[in-house]
């Protein structure tokens, strides 16, 4: 079976620092962040990483 999409859900205690860190690494933000969530895509297969505020 071929995987159609894969993503990761992680937590963050500071979304603004998370945004800065992953943007500096070259990850592209996936939509506009909210107070509770920021999402990034990366790579040829658009791997999605979601960070939820805790």
Biopython code that builds the backbone (N, CA, C, O; Angstrom):
import numpy as np
from Bio.PDB.StructureBuilder import StructureBuilder

atoms = [
    (1, "UNK", "N", (0.840, -1.167, 0.000)),
    (1, "UNK", "CA", (0.000, 0.000, 0.000)),
    (1, "UNK", "C", (0.891, 1.238, 0.000)),
    (1, "UNK", "O", (1.858, 1.301, 0.758)),
    (2, "UNK", "N", (0.580, 2.211, -0.831)),
    (2, "UNK", "CA", (1.340, 3.447, -0.924)),
    (2, "UNK", "C", (0.761, 4.496, 0.026)),
    (2, "UNK", "O", (-0.446, 4.734, 0.037)),
    (3, "UNK", "N", (1.627, 5.116, 0.818)),
    (3, "UNK", "CA", (1.202, 6.171, 1.732)),
    (3, "UNK", "C", (0.818, 7.406, 0.940)),
    (3, "UNK", "O", (1.570, 7.841, 0.067)),
    (4, "UNK", "N", (-0.351, 7.981, 1.233)),
    (4, "UNK", "CA", (-0.809, 9.167, 0.523)),
    (4, "UNK", "C", (-0.350, 10.452, 1.198)),
    (4, "UNK", "O", (-0.010, 11.421, 0.520)),
    (5, "UNK", "N", (-0.338, 10.466, 2.528)),
    (5, "UNK", "CA", (0.093, 11.648, 3.246)),
    (5, "UNK", "C", (0.582, 11.232, 4.624)),
    (5, "UNK", "O", (0.066, 10.298, 5.238)),
    (6, "UNK", "N", (1.589, 11.953, 5.088)),
    (6, "UNK", "CA", (2.099, 11.697, 6.429)),
    (6, "UNK", "C", (2.329, 13.039, 7.109)),
    (6, "UNK", "O", (2.721, 14.014, 6.467)),
    (7, "UNK", "N", (2.083, 13.079, 8.411)),
    (7, "UNK", "CA", (2.297, 14.309, 9.159)),
    (7, "UNK", "C", (2.653, 13.974, 10.587)),
    (7, "UNK", "O", (2.502, 12.835, 11.029)),
    (8, "UNK", "N", (3.129, 14.982, 11.309)),
    (8, "UNK", "CA", (3.477, 14.822, 12.721)),
    (8, "UNK", "C", (2.737, 15.875, 13.525)),
    (8, "UNK", "O", (2.602, 17.017, 13.085)),
    (9, "UNK", "N", (2.267, 15.502, 14.681)),
    (9, "UNK", "CA", (1.633, 16.425, 15.620)),
    (9, "UNK", "C", (2.511, 16.501, 16.867)),
    (9, "UNK", "O", (2.737, 15.498, 17.543)),
    (10, "UNK", "N", (3.000, 17.700, 17.159)),
    (10, "UNK", "CA", (3.887, 17.909, 18.294)),
    (10, "UNK", "C", (3.355, 19.046, 19.156)),
    (10, "UNK", "O", (2.425, 19.750, 18.762)),
    (11, "UNK", "N", (3.947, 19.222, 20.331)),
    (11, "UNK", "CA", (3.528, 20.308, 21.217)),
    (11, "UNK", "C", (4.613, 21.380, 21.271)),
    (11, "UNK", "O", (5.786, 21.113, 21.009)),
    (12, "UNK", "N", (4.197, 22.600, 21.618)),
    (12, "UNK", "CA", (5.112, 23.721, 21.777)),
    (12, "UNK", "C", (4.639, 24.565, 22.952)),
    (12, "UNK", "O", (3.442, 24.781, 23.144)),
    (13, "UNK", "N", (5.598, 25.034, 23.727)),
    (13, "UNK", "CA", (5.263, 25.929, 24.829)),
    (13, "UNK", "C", (5.392, 27.390, 24.408)),
    (13, "UNK", "O", (4.985, 28.286, 25.148)),
    (14, "UNK", "N", (5.960, 27.638, 23.216)),
    (14, "UNK", "CA", (6.117, 28.999, 22.699)),
    (14, "UNK", "C", (6.044, 28.939, 21.169)),
    (14, "UNK", "O", (7.035, 28.635, 20.505)),
    (15, "UNK", "N", (4.878, 29.227, 20.626)),
    (15, "UNK", "CA", (4.694, 29.104, 19.178)),
    (15, "UNK", "C", (5.542, 30.096, 18.395)),
    (15, "UNK", "O", (5.995, 29.775, 17.297)),
    (16, "UNK", "N", (5.768, 31.285, 18.927)),
    (16, "UNK", "CA", (6.577, 32.270, 18.202)),
    (16, "UNK", "C", (8.022, 31.805, 18.058)),
    (16, "UNK", "O", (8.625, 32.003, 17.003)),
    (17, "UNK", "N", (8.588, 31.194, 19.091)),
    (17, "UNK", "CA", (9.941, 30.632, 18.997)),
    (17, "UNK", "C", (9.962, 29.446, 18.042)),
    (17, "UNK", "O", (10.927, 29.261, 17.300)),
    (18, "UNK", "N", (8.904, 28.645, 18.058)),
    (18, "UNK", "CA", (8.797, 27.516, 17.137)),
    (18, "UNK", "C", (8.752, 27.999, 15.698)),
    (18, "UNK", "O", (9.425, 27.441, 14.832)),
    (19, "UNK", "N", (7.959, 29.036, 15.438)),
    (19, "UNK", "CA", (7.870, 29.613, 14.095)),
    (19, "UNK", "C", (9.240, 30.108, 13.642)),
    (19, "UNK", "O", (9.666, 29.817, 12.524)),
    (20, "UNK", "N", (9.925, 30.844, 14.492)),
    (20, "UNK", "CA", (11.244, 31.381, 14.135)),
    (20, "UNK", "C", (12.238, 30.262, 13.850)),
    (20, "UNK", "O", (12.960, 30.314, 12.855)),
    (21, "UNK", "N", (12.282, 29.253, 14.712)),
    (21, "UNK", "CA", (13.230, 28.155, 14.565)),
    (21, "UNK", "C", (13.020, 27.396, 13.253)),
    (21, "UNK", "O", (13.965, 27.206, 12.488)),
    (22, "UNK", "N", (11.796, 26.966, 12.995)),
    (22, "UNK", "CA", (11.545, 26.163, 11.798)),
    (22, "UNK", "C", (11.597, 26.991, 10.519)),
    (22, "UNK", "O", (11.969, 26.468, 9.468)),
    (23, "UNK", "N", (11.237, 28.256, 10.585)),
    (23, "UNK", "CA", (11.393, 29.136, 9.420)),
    (23, "UNK", "C", (12.870, 29.300, 9.081)),
    (23, "UNK", "O", (13.240, 29.275, 7.907)),
    (24, "UNK", "N", (13.719, 29.468, 10.098)),
    (24, "UNK", "CA", (15.161, 29.587, 9.879)),
    (24, "UNK", "C", (15.750, 28.328, 9.261)),
    (24, "UNK", "O", (16.745, 28.396, 8.540)),
    (25, "UNK", "N", (15.139, 27.175, 9.541)),
    (25, "UNK", "CA", (15.607, 25.915, 8.943)),
    (25, "UNK", "C", (15.115, 25.720, 7.508)),
    (25, "UNK", "O", (15.547, 24.792, 6.825)),
    (26, "UNK", "N", (14.209, 26.595, 7.048)),
    (26, "UNK", "CA", (13.727, 26.500, 5.676)),
    (26, "UNK", "C", (12.361, 25.864, 5.525)),
    (26, "UNK", "O", (11.912, 25.629, 4.403)),
    (27, "UNK", "N", (11.692, 25.582, 6.631)),
    (27, "UNK", "CA", (10.346, 25.036, 6.559)),
    (27, "UNK", "C", (9.394, 26.154, 6.153)),
    (27, "UNK", "O", (9.563, 27.300, 6.569)),
    (28, "UNK", "N", (8.404, 25.825, 5.348)),
    (28, "UNK", "CA", (7.413, 26.796, 4.884)),
    (28, "UNK", "C", (6.162, 26.675, 5.739)),
    (28, "UNK", "O", (5.635, 25.581, 5.943)),
    (29, "UNK", "N", (5.691, 27.823, 6.239)),
    (29, "UNK", "CA", (4.491, 27.798, 7.069)),
    (29, "UNK", "C", (3.298, 27.381, 6.228)),
    (29, "UNK", "O", (3.126, 27.848, 5.102)),
    (30, "UNK", "N", (2.477, 26.502, 6.779)),
    (30, "UNK", "CA", (1.321, 25.930, 6.098)),
    (30, "UNK", "C", (0.073, 26.677, 6.584)),
    (30, "UNK", "O", (-0.597, 26.235, 7.517)),
    (31, "UNK", "N", (-0.228, 27.802, 5.949)),
    (31, "UNK", "CA", (-1.352, 28.625, 6.383)),
    (31, "UNK", "C", (-0.926, 29.588, 7.471)),
    (31, "UNK", "O", (0.254, 29.671, 7.810)),
    (32, "UNK", "N", (-1.876, 30.307, 8.011)),
    (32, "UNK", "CA", (-1.626, 31.296, 9.062)),
    (32, "UNK", "C", (-1.759, 30.639, 10.425)),
    (32, "UNK", "O", (-2.694, 29.879, 10.676)),
    (33, "UNK", "N", (-0.800, 30.946, 11.308)),
    (33, "UNK", "CA", (-0.859, 30.392, 12.662)),
    (33, "UNK", "C", (-2.016, 30.998, 13.444)),
    (33, "UNK", "O", (-2.506, 32.080, 13.120)),
    (34, "UNK", "N", (-2.438, 30.289, 14.467)),
    (34, "UNK", "CA", (-3.443, 30.782, 15.406)),
    (34, "UNK", "C", (-2.779, 30.838, 16.779)),
    (34, "UNK", "O", (-1.583, 30.573, 16.898)),
    (35, "UNK", "N", (-3.528, 31.174, 17.795)),
    (35, "UNK", "CA", (-2.986, 31.183, 19.157)),
    (35, "UNK", "C", (-2.714, 29.776, 19.657)),
    (35, "UNK", "O", (-1.974, 29.596, 20.625)),
    (36, "UNK", "N", (-3.300, 28.775, 19.011)),
    (36, "UNK", "CA", (-3.195, 27.390, 19.485)),
    (36, "UNK", "C", (-2.439, 26.454, 18.554)),
    (36, "UNK", "O", (-2.129, 25.328, 18.943)),
    (37, "UNK", "N", (-2.131, 26.893, 17.324)),
    (37, "UNK", "CA", (-1.568, 25.981, 16.331)),
    (37, "UNK", "C", (-0.717, 26.723, 15.318)),
    (37, "UNK", "O", (-1.039, 27.835, 14.902)),
    (38, "UNK", "N", (0.391, 26.075, 14.926)),
    (38, "UNK", "CA", (1.151, 26.502, 13.757)),
    (38, "UNK", "C", (1.508, 25.225, 12.992)),
    (38, "UNK", "O", (1.802, 24.188, 13.586)),
    (39, "UNK", "N", (1.474, 25.323, 11.681)),
    (39, "UNK", "CA", (1.719, 24.164, 10.838)),
    (39, "UNK", "C", (2.779, 24.518, 9.796)),
    (39, "UNK", "O", (2.807, 25.636, 9.282)),
    (40, "UNK", "N", (3.654, 23.552, 9.488)),
    (40, "UNK", "CA", (4.700, 23.725, 8.488)),
    (40, "UNK", "C", (4.647, 22.579, 7.484)),
    (40, "UNK", "O", (4.195, 21.477, 7.794)),
    (41, "UNK", "N", (5.123, 22.867, 6.270)),
    (41, "UNK", "CA", (5.343, 21.820, 5.272)),
    (41, "UNK", "C", (6.813, 21.846, 4.896)),
    (41, "UNK", "O", (7.464, 22.890, 4.942)),
    (42, "UNK", "N", (7.329, 20.675, 4.520)),
    (42, "UNK", "CA", (8.741, 20.585, 4.197)),
    (42, "UNK", "C", (8.980, 19.446, 3.216)),
    (42, "UNK", "O", (8.322, 18.406, 3.268)),
    (43, "UNK", "N", (9.927, 19.665, 2.331)),
    (43, "UNK", "CA", (10.394, 18.612, 1.435)),
    (43, "UNK", "C", (9.547, 18.430, 0.197)),
    (43, "UNK", "O", (8.516, 19.078, 0.016)),
    (44, "UNK", "N", (10.009, 17.531, -0.648)),
    (44, "UNK", "CA", (9.347, 17.256, -1.925)),
    (44, "UNK", "C", (7.946, 16.691, -1.754)),
    (44, "UNK", "O", (7.067, 16.952, -2.575)),
    (45, "UNK", "N", (7.729, 15.917, -0.692)),
    (45, "UNK", "CA", (6.425, 15.297, -0.469)),
    (45, "UNK", "C", (5.535, 16.123, 0.446)),
    (45, "UNK", "O", (4.486, 15.656, 0.892)),
    (46, "UNK", "N", (5.962, 17.366, 0.726)),
    (46, "UNK", "CA", (5.192, 18.272, 1.593)),
    (46, "UNK", "C", (4.820, 17.622, 2.918)),
    (46, "UNK", "O", (3.654, 17.593, 3.310)),
    (47, "UNK", "N", (5.839, 17.101, 3.600)),
    (47, "UNK", "CA", (5.657, 16.540, 4.939)),
    (47, "UNK", "C", (5.093, 17.636, 5.840)),
    (47, "UNK", "O", (5.633, 18.742, 5.869)),
    (48, "UNK", "N", (4.025, 17.354, 6.572)),
    (48, "UNK", "CA", (3.348, 18.341, 7.409)),
    (48, "UNK", "C", (3.702, 18.101, 8.874)),
    (48, "UNK", "O", (3.625, 16.979, 9.373)),
    (49, "UNK", "N", (4.095, 19.190, 9.556)),
    (49, "UNK", "CA", (4.339, 19.144, 10.994)),
    (49, "UNK", "C", (3.436, 20.182, 11.648)),
    (49, "UNK", "O", (3.505, 21.369, 11.328)),
    (50, "UNK", "N", (2.600, 19.729, 12.557)),
    (50, "UNK", "CA", (1.697, 20.616, 13.306)),
    (50, "UNK", "C", (2.221, 20.755, 14.728)),
    (50, "UNK", "O", (2.576, 19.764, 15.366)),
    (51, "UNK", "N", (2.267, 21.987, 15.220)),
    (51, "UNK", "CA", (2.648, 22.261, 16.599)),
    (51, "UNK", "C", (1.456, 22.860, 17.316)),
    (51, "UNK", "O", (0.900, 23.869, 16.884)),
    (52, "UNK", "N", (1.071, 22.236, 18.405)),
    (52, "UNK", "CA", (-0.054, 22.704, 19.209)),
    (52, "UNK", "C", (0.481, 23.346, 20.486)),
    (52, "UNK", "O", (1.386, 22.804, 21.121)),
    (53, "UNK", "N", (-0.067, 24.481, 20.861)),
    (53, "UNK", "CA", (0.336, 25.181, 22.068)),
    (53, "UNK", "C", (-0.160, 24.444, 23.306)),
    (53, "UNK", "O", (-1.314, 24.021, 23.364)),
    (54, "UNK", "N", (0.718, 24.292, 24.292)),
    (54, "UNK", "CA", (0.321, 23.680, 25.565)),
    (54, "UNK", "C", (0.736, 24.569, 26.713)),
    (54, "UNK", "O", (0.494, 24.234, 27.872)),
]
sb = StructureBuilder()
sb.init_structure("model")
sb.init_model(0)
sb.init_chain("A")
sb.init_seg("    ")
for serial, (resi, resn, name, xyz) in enumerate(atoms, 1):
    if name == "N":
        sb.init_residue(resn, " ", resi, " ")
    sb.init_atom(name, np.array(xyz, "f"), 0.0, 1.0, " ", f" {name:<3s}", serial, name[0])
structure = sb.get_structure()
